[in-house]
Amino acid sequence: MRRLRITDDHPWLRYVLAIAVGLLLALTVCFARDIFHETDVALIVRYLSDAFLVPGVLLTGIGLLSFLKKEGTYDGLTYSFHSMRMASARRFSDEAHDDMARTYYDYKQSVKAKRKVAWHLIIVGGVFLLAAIVLTIVFLKAF
């Protein structure tokens, strides 16, 4: 049975959480660069560009990794870990033996329908990247 999540009922919540994580990362970079004590406008724009670049790259990268996972790129690796986990669980319980997929093909078919692409991370990360690009252009043109 599939576990229900609160984001299943409220899909917009995924976007809100992704934006919150991105802003938290951007704020962390701002504090690391000490942007709030800076007086030079050119450096502030440059630091803001860096601050938006970090969550943009991270969120977009994680989203693209979920796309690769959906395509089955990591199936061999996940099947290996699944087999090891089921083999160790079988020592403690006979019920785990029934859950284990017999072959690699059976495993691929059982997980194929469960995969989803994290479009919310790709979209939100893309917006952060776009903001970083715009700030970089402003920095290069104006200063």
Secondary structure, 3 states (H helix, E strand, C coil): CCCCCHHHHCCHHHHHHHHHHHHHHHHHHHHHHCHHHCCCHHHHHHHHHHHHHHHHHHHHHHHHHHHHHHCCCCHHHHHHHHHHHHHHHHHHCCHHHHHCCCCHHHHHHHHHCCCCCCHHHHHHHHHHHHHHHHHHHHHHHHC
